[in-house]
Amino acid sequence: MSEARLKSVQCSSPAGLHRMAYKEWGDPANPRVLVCVHGVTRVADDFDALAAALSDRYRVVCPDVAGRGRSERLRDAADYAVPQYVADMVTLIARVTQGSADGADGDEGVHWFGTSMGGLVGMILASFADSPVKRLVLNDIGPVLDPAALARIGEYIGQDLRFASYEAGAAYVRTVSGAFGPHSDAEWDKLARDVLVRLPDGQWTRHYDPKLAAPFAALTAQQARADEARLWQAFDAIRCPTLLVRGALSDLLSRATAEEMTRRGPRPRLVEIAGVGHAPTFVQPEQIAIAREFLTG
């Protein structure tokens, strides 16, 4: 099995510079690059199983988006938004493809797997003219975001919680992540360990900046409508092969939106995963097989 290498790249925001950490799997000389980007409160480690499984075909690059995990926090909380994340990923892609004569499928560029927020970032990147994204997986995300689900996520993110023990923190993560669907105890333990960090006083907390909640709190109904229009415009501009994965019980990506997506833009193939909400974790062999078949088939 391939072992991950921990690296970082320096990125910029309007408020200054920050370092974004990432994990890299597979042959460091492999020009075929797969970028995997996590959801709003998760980390690069979410993709350990997927990256290990696909490292025979790809150099797999999994960043901790700014403010999460090993990456530095942003000085201005208002920058915790998709435009900043897109800019950071452009910098990352430039770093990991530098010196490669060829990229994915013989063209300069990368393949992209994005869960939730990571899918939004990939959607925007893939919509650009001369985009580096040559093949795209959108994991339980689309241009229409359910307002109730967004409110739930915003409230969850903003709670600056402390846990007296790892076990208490892990129990909390398991409870609030129930929509991920059935997992073994070992899988739940990893999903918790990936996002919990021990503080100097011995307590445990979640491994991200609570200020991530600021853009959710500032979101107005008018802005939400404008954002949705821009996301549809971006989706309609995508031309690369695209796979849309939906948790059959998802409260963030509705079945109606998913079906509309199959008729627009890149006209993605839709795969629904039974018994799962927002969002499929792709740690289990049957889910990994879905990604492998599309990306390498």
Secondary structure as the mmCIF struct_conf table of DSSP 4:
data_model
#
loop_
_struct_conf.conf_type_id
_struct_conf.id
_struct_conf.beg_label_comp_id
_struct_conf.beg_label_asym_id
_struct_conf.beg_label_seq_id
_struct_conf.end_label_comp_id
_struct_conf.end_label_asym_id
_struct_conf.end_label_seq_id
HELX_LH_PP_P HELX_LH_PP_P1 SER A 2 ALA A 4
STRN STRN1 ARG A 5 SER A 13
TURN_TY1_P TURN_TY1_P1 PRO A 14 ALA A 15
STRN STRN2 GLY A 16 TRP A 25
BEND BEND1 GLY A 26 GLY A 26
TURN_TY1_P TURN_TY1_P2 PRO A 28 ALA A 29
BEND BEND2 PRO A 31 PRO A 31
STRN STRN3 VAL A 33 VAL A 37
TURN_TY1_P TURN_TY1_P3 VAL A 40 THR A 41
HELX_RH_3T_P HELX_RH_3T_P1 ALA A 44 PHE A 47
HELX_RH_AL_P HELX_RH_AL_P1 ASP A 48 LEU A 54
TURN_TY1_P TURN_TY1_P4 SER A 55 ARG A 57
STRN STRN4 ARG A 59 PRO A 63
TURN_TY1_P TURN_TY1_P5 ALA A 66 GLY A 67
STRN STRN5 ARG A 68 ARG A 68
TURN_TY1_P TURN_TY1_P6 GLY A 69 ARG A 70
BEND BEND3 SER A 71 SER A 71
HELX_LH_PP_P HELX_LH_PP_P2 GLU A 72 LEU A 74
BEND BEND4 ARG A 75 ASP A 76
HELX_RH_3T_P HELX_RH_3T_P2 ALA A 77 ASP A 79
BEND BEND5 ALA A 81 ALA A 81
HELX_RH_AL_P HELX_RH_AL_P2 VAL A 82 THR A 97
TURN_TY1_P TURN_TY1_P7 GLN A 98 GLY A 99
BEND BEND6 ALA A 101 ALA A 101
HELX_RH_3T_P HELX_RH_3T_P3 ALA A 104 GLY A 106
BEND BEND7 ASP A 107 GLY A 109
STRN STRN6 VAL A 110 THR A 115
TURN_TY1_P TURN_TY1_P8 SER A 116 SER A 116
HELX_RH_AL_P HELX_RH_AL_P3 MET A 117 SER A 127
BEND BEND8 PHE A 128 PHE A 128
TURN_TY1_P TURN_TY1_P9 ALA A 129 ASP A 130
BEND BEND9 PRO A 132 PRO A 132
STRN STRN7 VAL A 133 ASN A 139
BEND BEND10 ASP A 140 ASP A 140
BEND BEND11 PRO A 143 PRO A 143
HELX_RH_AL_P HELX_RH_AL_P4 PRO A 147 GLY A 158
STRN STRN8 PHE A 163 PHE A 163
BEND BEND12 ALA A 164 SER A 165
HELX_RH_AL_P HELX_RH_AL_P5 TYR A 166 VAL A 176
TURN_TY1_P TURN_TY1_P10 SER A 177 SER A 177
HELX_RH_3T_P HELX_RH_3T_P4 GLY A 178 PHE A 180
HELX_RH_AL_P HELX_RH_AL_P6 ASP A 185 ARG A 193
TURN_TY1_P TURN_TY1_P11 ASP A 194 VAL A 195
STRN STRN9 LEU A 196 ARG A 198
TURN_TY1_P TURN_TY1_P12 PRO A 200 ASP A 201
BEND BEND13 GLY A 202 GLY A 202
STRN STRN10 TRP A 204 ARG A 206
BEND BEND14 HIS A 207 HIS A 207
STRN STRN11 TYR A 208 TYR A 208
HELX_RH_3T_P HELX_RH_3T_P5 PRO A 210 ALA A 213
HELX_RH_AL_P HELX_RH_AL_P7 ALA A 214 ALA A 218
HELX_RH_AL_P HELX_RH_AL_P8 ALA A 221 ALA A 237
BEND BEND15 CYS A 240 CYS A 240
STRN STRN12 THR A 242 GLY A 247
TURN_TY1_P TURN_TY1_P13 ALA A 248 LEU A 249
BEND BEND16 ASP A 251 LEU A 253
HELX_RH_AL_P HELX_RH_AL_P9 ARG A 255 MET A 261
TURN_TY1_P TURN_TY1_P14 THR A 262 ARG A 263
BEND BEND17 ARG A 264 ARG A 264
TURN_TY1_P TURN_TY1_P15 GLY A 265 PRO A 266
STRN STRN13 ARG A 269 ILE A 273
TURN_TY1_P TURN_TY1_P16 ALA A 274 GLY A 275
BEND BEND18 HIS A 278 HIS A 278
BEND BEND19 GLN A 284 GLN A 284
HELX_RH_AL_P HELX_RH_AL_P10 PRO A 285 THR A 296
#
